[in-house]
Amino acid sequence: MTSRNHTIEPETTESPAGTEPPNPGGLPSQALAQLFRLHNRSLKSYLMARLGNEQEVQEVTQEAYARMLQLHQPGAISFLRAYLFKTAAHIAVDRARQRRIRTQIDQCLGGPELIDSISPDRHALASEELEMVEQALRELPPNYRRAFILRRYHESTPEEIAATLGTGARMVRNYISRATIYCKLRLEGVCPEDARKRALT
Amino acid sequence: MISPGKPAAGPAVQHMDQAMQWIQRLSEDEPSDKDLLEWVSWYEGDERHRQAFDEMQSFWTQLGEADRSVSFRSRLEALHREAAAPRCLTRPFYRAMAATLLIAGAAVLVVYHPWSLPAAQKTANNYRRSEEPRVRHTQLPDGSSVDLAARTLLTVHYTPDQRTLKLENGEAFFSVAPNHQRPFIVKTSAVQVRAVGTKFDVREETDRVVVTVVQGIVDVSPTAQERSDTKGNVQPIRLNAGNEVTWMKNSGERMVRATVPERVLGWRDGRLDYVNETLATVVSDLNRYSNTRIVIHDPRVEKMTYTGTVLLQSIDEWLQAMPSEFPIKVVRESSQVALEASPVDSAHP
């Protein structure tokens, strides 16, 4: 890995594990603290994209740092960074798998919908905002709208959507990206013509 | 969050697009280590990347969670179904149609199921899950609604005096809004079905038309063409709920029998139910839903009767199970699947 100038602000408020790490022969707490300062925000952001759930992100992050403490061969910070992210990614995959299984079990048993904990920090879209999203989707050209709905609400893969729309997976990702950006601009109050110009060209 | 007229600040669209591409990449298959570290470099390399990613990621998740609102979900489904229909059903086109409506005195809507579009407009249908609904549910302008089965072509002609619908192929289930001043008439090749305030199903096959009534009463009568083709008994039939008539084309033979409508209408829920139906008929029905054409070369196989249910999403599995129920084998040819008679002395009990 080539080294880069890190331009992010170091975090000073949180602490990774909550308690003093007792790690004879493990990762020096100094190295861990540095990792944390430099990459915690990235780590959380990445996990948020994968898990979508603040609480899960918190737990996976904790778990990832905990595993880092067990490392007996600390290397350069760039190696540690890679290791941290890989570890977190693997934990995330395991958890996603567990969640899927729990959801399948719930569905088989006809139980109540699995309640995911929404982070108190992020609000759900209000009903006026949902109406705006629906309105924005109506304004979109059909392929953008269809690709978006299939991806977000039908869990189709880009390949499946590509087959359905008669286009390629790359184009599908483009449709989804632009449709989302269009909706966001409209929600921010941009008028349809401007949003179209900015998002779809 | 909605404030009309506010100039858009925040990340540039270019960064939002990069962010969305990453969000998709990261949430598809498990990203490779290389992808992951590439993302970290991108994310950490520029404050604008971070801002764009965090904002788009948050929005994307909010959109996903919006699914929990039942009304949002159902409105989106309606929009999606509407969106999947051809252009003539989207509002601008319909307004243009409405204008010609006033002049011509008739409204013409052509409602296609996607698979019946001409080849040039056909969307690729090699998908594994039925993201395209195999049943199209459409509201008609008078408040009636129709479910269209696969490969079904329905043309709608509404005038102030009459509601006429022409079913050219396939099967449709109608829920008719009552209007005594404006009869609702479904025309097929051999018969026309006239209804007032009813729910009924019409299935057009190569050699017959089958009409099943779920609710209310319909009158089934031969078309002019059928009258001239047969020269025999062509009296109209009045059909009540819980009954169906099978009208053989070109012969005027009709058979009325009581039926369990739910079984006939299973296709709307993605299944076809059969009791003692010939494989010829079953395969003919399945070919409307199957991506691969199924053929039967052997008349003995055609006549074999089947009792059971075929799930429209599991046609392949059903085919694979066939040899254990019948003395047949399933042979994959170049672009189709053939059901052939299997020798009697093979490993069949």
Interface residues (C-beta under 8 A of the other chain):
Chain A: M1 R4 H6 T7 I8 H39 R41 S42 S45 Y46 M48 A49 R50 G52 R81 A82 F85 K86 A89 V93 E113 D116 I118 R122 A124 L125 A126 S127 E128 E129 L130 M132 V133 E134 L137 R138 P142 R145 R146 I149 L150 R151 R152 Y153 H154 S156 T157 P158 E160 I161 A163 T164 L165 G166 R173 I176 S177 R178 T180 I181 C183 K184 L185 L187 E188 G189 V190 C191 D194 R198 A199
Chain B: M1 I2 S3 P4 G5 K6 A8 G10 V13 M16 D17 M20 Q21 W22 I23 Q24 L26 S27 E28 E30 P31 D33 L36 L37 W39 V40 S41 Y43 E44 G45 D46 E47 R50 F53 D54 E55 M56 Q57 S58 F59 W60 T61 Q62 L63 G64 E65 A66 D67 R68 S69 F72 R73 R75 L76 L79 H80 A83 A84 T90 T123 A124 N125 N126 Y127 R128 R129 E131 E132
